[in-house]
Amino acid sequence: MQLKPNDLLFFARVVDEGSFSKAAQRLAVPVSTVSRRITALETALGERLILRTTRKLTVTELGQAVLEHASRAPRPPARWPTTASSSPRGACGSRWRPTSA
C-alpha cells in the first residue's frame, strides 16, 4: 500500500478519539478506510503505531513520536475558497499585474 497525504491526519484523529469508529465518524469516511490508512502507515514504517484490542487502543513509543511529528505538520485551511472570484490573482497572490513598457 502506498502512503497518502491524509494518513497522518487519520492516525492523529484515531489517537485523539481513542477509537477507529469515532475517528471515522469525525472524518466522515468508512471505518475500513481509516483502518486501511493506519495499516498502510504502519507497513511503511515497519512497526505498529497502535496496539489494538477489542476494548482499547494503546499508542506505541513509535506511535507517540509519529503523533508529535503529525502535530507539527501544516494543516489545510478550515475552508477552501469555493468560487473563482475568491481566489487570489497574479504573482504571489496579489491582484497586481505587470504592464508592458
C-alpha positions as a printed NumPy array, in Angstrom:
array([[  0.   ,   0.   ,   0.   ],
       [  1.169,   3.476,  -0.798],
       [  1.006,   6.3  ,   1.726],
       [ -1.44 ,   9.128,   1.182],
       [ -1.242,  12.716,   2.463],
       [ -4.103,  12.215,   4.949],
       [ -2.554,   9.177,   6.662],
       [ -1.012,  11.247,   9.465],
       [ -4.283,  13.111,   9.93 ],
       [ -6.17 ,   9.809,  10.172],
       [ -3.649,   8.464,  12.688],
       [ -3.847,  11.608,  14.84 ],
       [ -7.657,  11.51 ,  14.773],
       [ -7.732,   7.844,  15.856],
       [ -5.456,   8.643,  18.798],
       [ -7.453,  11.776,  19.713],
       [-10.776,   9.933,  19.582],
       [ -9.435,   6.705,  21.111],
       [-11.409,   4.717,  18.555],
       [-11.32 ,   3.857,  14.867],
       [-15.098,   4.171,  14.577],
       [-15.254,   7.565,  16.302],
       [-12.379,   8.819,  14.139],
       [-14.159,   7.589,  11.014],
       [-17.359,   9.405,  12.061],
       [-15.405,  12.582,  12.694],
       [-13.613,  12.304,   9.346],
       [-16.822,  11.339,   7.512],
       [-15.247,   8.221,   5.991],
       [-15.883,   4.495,   6.458],
       [-14.121,   2.725,   9.339],
       [-12.493,   0.423,   6.776],
       [-10.8  ,   3.433,   5.141],
       [ -9.35 ,   4.596,   8.456],
       [ -8.158,   1.074,   9.24 ],
       [ -6.519,   0.653,   5.815],
       [ -4.752,   4.015,   6.054],
       [ -3.368,   3.255,   9.542],
       [ -2.223,  -0.172,   8.324],
       [ -0.508,   1.458,   5.32 ],
       [  1.281,   3.89 ,   7.627],
       [  2.385,   1.075,   9.94 ],
       [  3.544,  -1.032,   6.982],
       [  5.562,   1.865,   5.557],
       [  7.246,   2.407,   8.921],
       [  7.702,  -1.312,   9.521],
       [  6.257,  -1.19 ,  13.017],
       [  2.927,  -0.91 ,  14.824],
       [  1.841,   2.57 ,  15.877],
       [ -1.254,   1.432,  17.763],
       [ -1.768,  -1.774,  19.719],
       [ -5.394,  -2.766,  19.269],
       [ -7.629,  -4.87 ,  21.461],
       [-11.393,  -5.197,  21.341],
       [-11.705,  -2.717,  24.186],
       [ -8.918,  -0.175,  23.839],
       [ -6.106,   1.288,  21.783],
       [ -2.593,   1.808,  23.11 ],
       [ -0.172,   4.071,  21.27 ],
       [  3.321,   2.586,  20.938],
       [  6.546,   4.5  ,  21.525],
       [  6.964,   4.965,  17.774],
       [  3.316,   5.979,  17.597],
       [  3.975,   8.753,  20.127],
       [  6.919,  10.004,  18.051],
       [  4.816,   9.965,  14.868],
       [  2.   ,  11.759,  16.679],
       [  4.388,  14.524,  17.756],
       [  5.572,  14.821,  14.15 ],
       [  1.979,  14.907,  12.902],
       [  1.086,  17.682,  15.342],
       [  3.785,  19.884,  13.79 ],
       [  2.633,  19.245,  10.203],
       [  0.846,  22.11 ,   8.465],
       [ -2.934,  21.838,   8.499],
       [ -5.136,  22.603,   5.498],
       [ -7.334,  25.682,   5.818],
       [-10.632,  25.151,   7.594],
       [-12.465,  26.248,   4.466],
       [-11.143,  26.294,   0.907],
       [-12.288,  29.033,  -1.476],
       [-15.422,  27.921,  -3.295],
       [-15.658,  30.454,  -6.119],
       [-13.221,  31.713,  -8.693],
       [-13.745,  35.295,  -7.533],
       [-12.487,  34.469,  -4.038],
       [ -9.159,  33.096,  -5.27 ],
       [ -6.065,  35.319,  -5.443],
       [ -4.836,  36.547,  -8.802],
       [ -1.472,  37.498, -10.207],
       [  2.002,  36.739,  -8.915],
       [  2.305,  35.82 ,  -5.258],
       [ -1.429,  36.007,  -4.753],
       [ -1.661,  39.728,  -5.418],
       [ -4.17 ,  41.279,  -7.768],
       [ -1.441,  43.416,  -9.313],
       [ -0.44 ,  42.558, -12.871],
       [  2.673,  43.908, -14.572],
       [  2.109,  46.187, -17.576],
       [  4.272,  46.17 , -20.678],
       [  6.581,  49.152, -21.007]])
